[in-house]
Amino acid sequence: MTESPSVVVVTDLVVIARHLSIFDEIRRRGAQPVVIVGPETDSHELAEIRESPTHPLASVTHIVHLSDTGIGSLAAAVADIAESFDIIGLLNVGEVFVESAGVLAHTLGLPGPGALASKIARDKLLQRMALPELAPHWTIATAQSTITGPALLKPTGRMSSSGVQRITPTDRIADLLGDYPPHETVLLEELVEGQEYSVESLVYNGDLVWAGITSKNTNEDSSRFFTEMGHVSPALGLTAQEQDILLTANRTVLERLQFGSGMAHAEFRLSGAGRPILMEVAARAPGDAITALWHLATGDPIEPSLVDLALGTKPAERTVHRRAEQIYLDHSDGQLDTIDGGEIPVHWVSSTRQWPVLRPVQASAPTRVCAVVATRVPGEVLGEIRSSGDRSASLVIDYPLDDALSPGELDRVTMSASVSVVTREAILHA
């Protein structure tokens, strides 16, 4: 057996594209990265990337491609890797392997969120049962269910807002449930009014090292769906009391899940009465550009902390110096023609599988557009935004911590990039 130390990174292409510096962080600690990807990664695309002279994944010599995310397949792959490497860490990056990677790390005695936290984090029904004091009013939706006020349907095991939709007393729940697979558990929950936030946490051996609050915008005011359309880190407009309410609720979540080591991402709404309501919790780094926003806000990237925690090392604390924001752009229905970023280069991350490397600036530097990120490719048909995968492009901006962009300033910034589409009518008459 070769005693070459390694950290196994469990992920998929779409997710690791945001965290490519992880490989060098592992090497800086005297270990080799070994990568396991799952079924969401296309084998042909993976082969092309491995031949690319510019993609960081090409520098990883040992990559395993699994056809499913189950614990059996992952355990067998890791056992095979252990024949050639001394596995000193197992780092999950993304949602689909959360449960299996968490259980396997626990089994191997490696640092991680823990088997319990990983299981509960993948099931919103278990989250409701584990944290009743933070839960909205809910029940399991059936064809016989009825409602008397605004409510929503929420699948228990999906991600990226998929399947979450608003319903009213005039809707027939039996008809709506026909849109879900027969054996999928769907929650019927009260519609919680109030601003949505997430709390990002770095946890070391059960101790909270750092937590930051992000405010979020969704498209719920213009549709029946709840897709996230913007993030601000750190959150704007919170009073000291509201911050304390959210951070206290977050601590309750971490303690109830017996969260070990890793990054957690818990989403809450603050009701009009100031009650924190848990929407969901994830035992992994957040999606979209949120980790990049915290990099711009604190000056410190998140990837060194993720590797530290996977190796059982306490990460450094963070101090906020600046505010950063991601704004998803609206688009019309039609075939995507192009995305014009003006003077800012457009990063086509869906084709390159590389998110831009963003550089923090001095705290007092003026407002700037840091990046234009395209998450669809020309030729794709754009339609109603029902889940995260339907979005087309976003801006990442940052500005001084004590500034708050007025609506006019925000409009000026967002006008620096626009999504250009060919309408469906144009396609039909072409």
C-alpha positions as CSV (number, residue, x, y, z in Angstrom):
1,M,0.0,0.0,0.0
2,T,1.3,3.4,-1.0
3,E,1.3,5.7,2.1
4,S,0.6,8.9,0.0
5,P,-1.8,11.1,2.1
6,S,-4.9,12.2,0.3
7,V,-8.1,14.1,0.8
8,V,-11.1,12.6,-1.1
9,V,-13.2,15.4,-2.5
10,V,-16.8,14.2,-3.2
11,T,-18.6,16.6,-5.6
12,D,-19.9,17.2,-9.1
13,L,-18.7,19.5,-11.9
14,V,-21.3,22.2,-11.5
15,V,-20.5,22.6,-7.8
16,I,-16.7,22.2,-7.7
17,A,-16.6,24.9,-10.4
18,R,-17.1,27.4,-7.6
19,H,-14.3,25.9,-5.4
20,L,-11.5,25.0,-7.7
21,S,-8.8,26.4,-5.3
22,I,-9.6,23.5,-3.0
23,F,-7.1,21.3,-4.9
24,D,-4.2,23.6,-4.3
25,E,-5.3,24.1,-0.6
26,I,-5.0,20.3,-0.2
27,R,-1.6,20.2,-1.8
28,R,-0.4,23.0,0.5
29,R,-1.1,20.7,3.4
30,G,1.1,18.0,2.0
31,A,-1.7,15.8,0.6
32,Q,-3.0,14.9,-2.8
33,P,-6.6,15.6,-3.9
34,V,-8.6,12.6,-5.1
35,V,-11.9,13.4,-6.6
36,I,-15.2,11.4,-6.8
37,V,-18.0,12.8,-8.9
38,G,-21.6,11.6,-9.3
39,P,-24.3,11.1,-11.9
40,E,-24.9,14.8,-12.4
41,T,-21.5,15.0,-14.1
42,D,-21.5,14.3,-17.8
43,S,-18.8,11.7,-18.6
44,H,-17.9,13.4,-22.0
45,E,-17.6,16.8,-20.4
46,L,-15.5,15.4,-17.6
47,A,-13.2,13.8,-20.2
48,E,-12.8,17.1,-22.0
49,I,-12.0,18.9,-18.9
50,R,-9.4,16.4,-17.9
51,E,-7.6,17.1,-21.2
52,S,-7.9,20.9,-20.8
53,P,-4.6,22.6,-20.1
54,T,-6.3,25.5,-18.2
55,H,-8.8,23.7,-16.0
56,P,-7.6,23.0,-12.4
57,L,-9.4,19.6,-12.4
58,A,-7.0,18.5,-15.1
59,S,-4.2,18.5,-12.5
60,V,-6.0,15.9,-10.4
61,T,-4.6,12.5,-11.4
62,H,-7.2,10.2,-9.7
63,I,-10.8,10.8,-10.5
64,V,-13.7,8.3,-9.9
65,H,-17.0,8.7,-11.7
66,L,-20.0,7.1,-9.9
67,S,-23.4,6.4,-11.4
68,D,-25.3,7.0,-8.1
69,T,-24.8,8.8,-4.8
70,G,-25.7,6.0,-2.5
71,I,-23.6,5.0,0.5
72,G,-22.8,1.6,-1.0
73,S,-21.3,3.0,-4.1
74,L,-19.4,5.7,-2.3
75,A,-18.0,3.4,0.3
76,A,-16.8,0.9,-2.3
77,A,-15.1,3.7,-4.3
78,V,-13.4,5.0,-1.1
79,A,-12.3,1.5,-0.1
80,D,-10.7,1.1,-3.5
81,I,-8.9,4.5,-3.2
82,A,-7.6,3.4,0.2
83,E,-5.6,0.6,-1.5
84,S,-3.4,3.3,-3.0
85,F,-3.7,6.3,-0.7
86,D,-3.7,7.1,3.0
87,I,-7.0,8.9,3.3
88,I,-6.7,11.7,5.9
89,G,-9.8,13.6,5.0
90,L,-13.2,13.3,3.2
91,L,-14.6,16.6,2.0
92,N,-18.0,16.8,0.5
93,V,-18.7,19.8,-1.7
94,G,-22.3,20.0,-2.9
95,E,-25.7,18.6,-2.0
96,V,-26.2,15.3,-3.7
97,F,-23.5,13.4,-1.6
98,V,-24.3,15.1,1.7
99,E,-25.8,12.0,3.4
100,S,-23.6,9.3,2.1
101,A,-20.4,11.3,2.5
102,G,-21.4,12.4,6.0
103,V,-22.2,8.8,7.1
104,L,-19.0,7.5,5.5
105,A,-16.7,10.1,7.2
106,H,-18.4,9.2,10.5
107,T,-17.8,5.5,9.8
108,L,-14.1,6.1,9.0
109,G,-13.5,8.3,12.1
110,L,-12.8,11.3,9.9
111,P,-13.9,14.9,10.6
112,G,-17.3,15.8,9.2
113,P,-20.8,17.1,10.0
114,G,-21.7,13.7,11.5
115,A,-24.0,10.9,10.4
116,L,-27.1,12.4,12.2
117,A,-26.6,15.9,10.9
118,S,-26.0,14.7,7.3
119,K,-29.1,12.5,7.4
120,I,-31.4,15.2,8.8
121,A,-30.0,17.9,6.4
122,R,-31.1,15.8,3.4
123,D,-34.7,15.5,4.6
124,K,-37.0,18.4,5.3
125,L,-39.5,16.2,7.0
126,L,-36.9,15.1,9.5
127,Q,-35.9,18.8,10.0
128,R,-39.5,19.7,10.9
129,M,-39.7,16.8,13.4
130,A,-36.2,17.5,14.9
131,L,-36.9,21.3,15.3
132,P,-40.6,21.8,16.0
133,E,-40.1,25.1,17.8
134,L,-38.6,26.5,14.6
135,A,-40.9,24.9,12.1
136,P,-43.8,26.5,10.2
137,H,-47.2,24.8,10.6
138,W,-47.0,21.7,8.4
139,T,-48.4,18.4,7.5
140,I,-47.7,15.7,4.8
141,A,-49.7,16.6,1.7
142,T,-52.2,14.0,0.5
143,A,-55.0,14.1,-2.1
144,Q,-57.4,14.7,0.8
145,S,-55.5,17.7,2.2
146,T,-57.3,21.0,2.4
147,I,-56.1,24.5,3.3
148,T,-57.8,27.7,4.5
149,G,-55.1,30.2,3.7
150,P,-51.9,30.8,1.7
151,A,-49.7,27.8,1.8
152,L,-47.0,26.0,-0.2
153,L,-46.0,22.5,-1.4
154,K,-42.4,21.5,-0.6
155,P,-40.8,18.2,-1.6
156,T,-38.7,16.9,1.3
157,G,-35.6,15.7,-0.5
158,R,-35.0,18.1,-3.4
159,M,-32.7,21.1,-3.7
160,S,-32.5,24.4,-5.6
161,S,-36.1,25.3,-4.8
162,S,-37.2,22.5,-7.2
163,G,-40.9,21.7,-6.7
164,V,-41.6,24.4,-4.1
165,Q,-44.8,26.3,-5.1
166,R,-47.4,28.5,-3.6
167,I,-51.0,27.3,-3.4
168,T,-54.3,28.9,-2.5
169,P,-57.6,27.5,-1.1
170,T,-58.9,27.4,-4.7
171,D,-56.3,24.9,-5.8
172,R,-57.0,21.2,-5.8
173,I,-54.1,19.6,-4.0
174,A,-54.9,16.3,-5.6
175,D,-54.3,17.8,-9.0
176,L,-51.1,19.5,-8.0
177,L,-49.7,16.3,-6.4
178,G,-49.9,14.7,-9.8
179,D,-46.9,16.9,-10.8
180,Y,-44.7,15.0,-8.3
181,P,-43.5,11.4,-8.5
182,P,-45.9,8.9,-6.8
183,H,-43.5,8.0,-4.0
184,E,-42.1,11.5,-3.3
185,T,-43.0,12.9,0.2
186,V,-44.3,16.4,-0.2
187,L,-45.0,18.8,2.7
188,L,-48.0,21.1,2.9
189,E,-46.8,24.1,4.9
190,E,-48.1,27.5,5.9
191,L,-46.8,30.4,3.8
192,V,-44.5,32.3,6.1
193,E,-44.5,36.0,5.4
194,G,-41.3,37.8,6.1
195,Q,-37.8,38.5,4.8
196,E,-35.6,35.4,4.1
197,Y,-32.1,35.0,5.4
198,S,-29.4,32.4,5.6
199,V,-26.8,31.8,8.2
200,E,-23.5,30.4,7.1
201,S,-21.5,28.7,9.8
202,L,-18.0,27.2,10.2
203,V,-18.2,24.6,13.0
204,Y,-15.2,22.8,14.6
205,N,-15.9,19.7,16.7
206,G,-19.3,21.1,17.6
207,D,-18.1,24.6,18.4
208,L,-19.2,27.5,16.3
209,V,-16.1,29.3,15.0
210,W,-17.8,31.8,12.7
211,A,-21.3,32.7,11.5
212,G,-22.5,35.3,9.0
213,I,-26.0,36.3,8.0
214,T,-27.0,36.7,4.3
215,S,-30.3,38.4,3.2
216,K,-32.0,36.9,0.2
217,N,-34.5,37.9,-2.4
218,T,-36.9,35.5,-4.2
219,N,-39.3,35.7,-7.2
220,E,-42.3,35.0,-5.0
221,D,-43.8,38.4,-5.5
222,S,-44.1,37.9,-9.3
223,S,-44.8,34.1,-9.5
224,R,-46.0,31.2,-7.4
225,F,-42.4,29.9,-7.0
226,F,-39.7,30.7,-4.5
227,T,-36.5,30.8,-6.5
228,E,-33.7,32.8,-5.0
229,M,-32.8,35.8,-7.2
230,G,-30.3,37.7,-5.0
231,H,-28.1,37.5,-1.9
232,V,-26.5,40.2,0.2
233,S,-23.6,39.3,2.5
234,P,-23.6,40.5,5.3
235,A,-27.4,41.1,5.4
236,L,-28.7,44.6,5.1
237,G,-31.2,46.2,7.5
238,L,-31.1,43.9,10.4
239,T,-31.3,45.3,13.9
240,A,-29.0,44.0,16.6
241,Q,-32.0,42.2,18.1
242,E,-32.9,40.5,14.8
243,Q,-29.3,39.4,14.3
244,D,-29.3,37.9,17.7
245,I,-32.6,36.1,17.0
246,L,-31.2,34.5,13.9
247,L,-27.9,33.6,15.3
248,T,-29.6,32.0,18.4
249,A,-31.9,30.0,16.1
250,N,-28.9,28.9,14.1
251,R,-27.1,27.7,17.2
252,T,-30.2,25.7,18.2
253,V,-30.2,24.0,14.7
254,L,-26.5,23.1,15.0
255,E,-26.9,21.7,18.5
256,R,-30.0,19.7,17.7
257,L,-28.3,18.1,14.7
258,Q,-25.2,17.4,16.8
259,F,-23.2,19.1,14.0
260,G,-19.6,18.1,14.1
261,S,-17.1,19.8,11.8
262,G,-17.8,21.5,8.5
263,M,-19.8,24.3,7.0
264,A,-23.5,24.6,7.5
265,H,-26.1,26.7,5.6
266,A,-29.4,27.3,7.4
267,E,-32.3,29.3,5.8
268,F,-34.8,31.2,7.9
269,R,-37.6,33.7,7.6
270,L,-38.3,36.3,10.3
271,S,-42.1,36.5,10.7
272,G,-43.8,39.8,11.4
273,A,-43.8,38.8,15.1
274,G,-40.0,38.4,15.0
275,R,-40.2,34.6,15.2
276,P,-37.4,32.8,13.3
277,I,-38.9,30.0,11.0
278,L,-36.5,27.4,9.7
279,M,-37.0,26.9,5.9
280,E,-34.2,24.3,5.6
281,V,-30.7,23.5,6.7
282,A,-27.8,22.1,4.6
283,A,-24.7,20.3,5.9
284,R,-22.5,21.9,3.2
285,A,-21.2,25.1,1.8
286,P,-24.0,27.4,0.3
287,G,-24.7,27.5,-3.4
288,D,-24.7,30.3,-5.9
289,A,-22.0,32.9,-5.3
290,I,-22.5,33.1,-1.5
291,T,-19.1,31.8,-0.6
292,A,-17.6,34.3,-3.0
293,L,-19.6,37.1,-1.4
294,W,-18.1,36.3,2.0
295,H,-14.7,36.2,0.4
296,L,-15.2,39.8,-0.9
297,A,-16.8,40.9,2.4
298,T,-14.1,39.5,4.7
299,G,-11.0,39.3,2.4
300,D,-10.6,35.6,3.2
301,P,-11.7,32.8,0.8
302,I,-13.7,30.0,2.2
303,E,-11.8,27.1,0.7
304,P,-8.9,27.0,3.2
305,S,-11.5,26.7,6.0
306,L,-13.3,23.9,4.3
307,V,-10.0,21.9,3.9
308,D,-9.0,22.8,7.5
309,L,-12.2,21.4,8.9
310,A,-12.0,18.2,6.8
311,L,-8.5,17.7,8.3
312,G,-9.6,18.3,11.9
313,T,-8.0,21.8,12.1
314,K,-9.7,24.8,13.6
315,P,-10.1,27.4,10.9
316,A,-9.2,31.1,11.3
317,E,-12.0,33.5,12.4
318,R,-13.3,36.1,10.0
319,T,-14.0,39.8,10.2
320,V,-16.3,41.7,7.8
321,H,-14.9,44.7,6.1
322,R,-17.2,45.2,3.1
323,R,-20.5,44.1,1.7
324,A,-21.1,42.0,-1.4
325,E,-24.2,41.1,-3.4
326,Q,-25.3,38.8,-6.2
327,I,-28.2,39.9,-8.3
328,Y,-29.8,37.5,-10.8
329,L,-31.2,39.2,-13.9
330,D,-34.7,38.8,-15.2
331,H,-35.1,37.5,-18.7
332,S,-37.9,37.2,-21.3
333,D,-39.1,33.9,-22.6
334,G,-37.2,32.8,-25.7
335,Q,-33.9,31.4,-27.0
336,L,-30.8,32.8,-25.3
337,D,-28.9,34.9,-27.9
338,T,-26.1,36.5,-25.8
339,I,-25.3,38.1,-22.5
340,D,-23.7,41.5,-22.8
341,G,-21.6,42.5,-19.8
342,G,-20.6,45.9,-21.2
343,E,-17.0,46.5,-20.0
344,I,-17.1,43.5,-17.7
345,P,-16.2,40.1,-19.2
346,V,-18.9,37.5,-19.1
347,H,-18.0,34.2,-17.4
348,W,-19.8,31.3,-19.1
349,V,-19.6,29.0,-16.2
350,S,-22.0,26.4,-17.7
351,S,-19.5,25.7,-20.5
352,T,-16.2,26.4,-18.8
353,R,-17.0,24.9,-15.4
354,Q,-14.9,27.6,-13.9
355,W,-16.3,30.4,-11.8
356,P,-14.3,33.7,-11.9
357,V,-11.6,34.2,-9.3
358,L,-12.7,37.4,-7.5
359,R,-10.2,39.7,-5.7
360,P,-11.1,41.6,-2.6
361,V,-10.4,45.3,-2.4
362,Q,-9.9,47.9,0.3
363,A,-12.9,48.4,2.6
364,S,-13.4,52.0,1.4
365,A,-13.1,51.2,-2.4
366,P,-16.1,52.5,-4.4
367,T,-18.9,50.3,-5.7
368,R,-17.8,48.0,-8.5
369,V,-19.2,45.2,-10.6
370,C,-16.9,42.2,-9.8
371,A,-18.2,39.7,-12.3
372,V,-21.0,38.9,-14.8
373,V,-21.8,35.2,-14.5
374,A,-23.8,33.3,-17.1
375,T,-25.3,30.0,-16.0
376,R,-27.0,29.1,-19.3
377,V,-25.5,28.9,-22.8
378,P,-26.6,30.5,-26.1
379,G,-29.2,28.5,-27.9
380,E,-30.9,27.3,-24.7
381,V,-34.6,28.2,-24.3
382,L,-35.3,30.4,-21.4
383,G,-38.7,30.4,-19.7
384,E,-40.4,30.9,-16.3
385,I,-38.0,30.7,-13.4
386,R,-39.3,27.9,-11.3
387,S,-36.1,26.7,-9.8
388,S,-32.4,27.8,-9.6
389,G,-31.5,26.0,-12.8
390,D,-33.9,28.2,-14.8
391,R,-31.9,31.4,-14.1
392,S,-29.7,32.7,-16.8
393,A,-27.2,35.3,-15.5
394,S,-26.2,37.3,-12.5
395,L,-24.0,40.2,-11.4
396,V,-21.6,40.1,-8.4
397,I,-21.0,43.5,-6.9
398,D,-19.4,44.9,-3.8
399,Y,-19.4,48.2,-2.0
400,P,-18.3,49.8,1.3
401,L,-19.9,48.2,4.4
402,D,-21.6,51.4,5.6
403,D,-23.2,52.1,2.2
404,A,-26.6,50.9,1.1
405,L,-27.3,51.2,-2.6
406,S,-30.4,53.2,-3.3
407,P,-32.9,51.8,-5.9
408,G,-31.5,54.2,-8.5
409,E,-27.9,53.2,-7.8
410,L,-28.8,49.5,-8.0
411,D,-30.6,50.0,-11.3
412,R,-27.5,51.8,-12.6
413,V,-25.3,48.9,-11.6
414,T,-27.6,46.2,-13.0
415,M,-27.9,48.0,-16.3
416,S,-24.2,47.3,-16.8
417,A,-25.2,43.8,-18.0
418,S,-28.3,42.6,-19.8
419,V,-29.6,39.3,-21.1
420,S,-30.5,39.4,-24.8
421,V,-32.9,36.8,-26.0
422,V,-34.7,35.8,-29.2
423,T,-38.4,35.5,-28.4
424,R,-40.4,32.3,-28.8
425,E,-42.5,34.0,-31.5
426,A,-39.3,34.8,-33.4
427,I,-38.3,31.1,-33.2
428,L,-41.7,30.0,-34.4
429,H,-41.6,32.3,-37.4
430,A,-38.0,31.9,-38.3
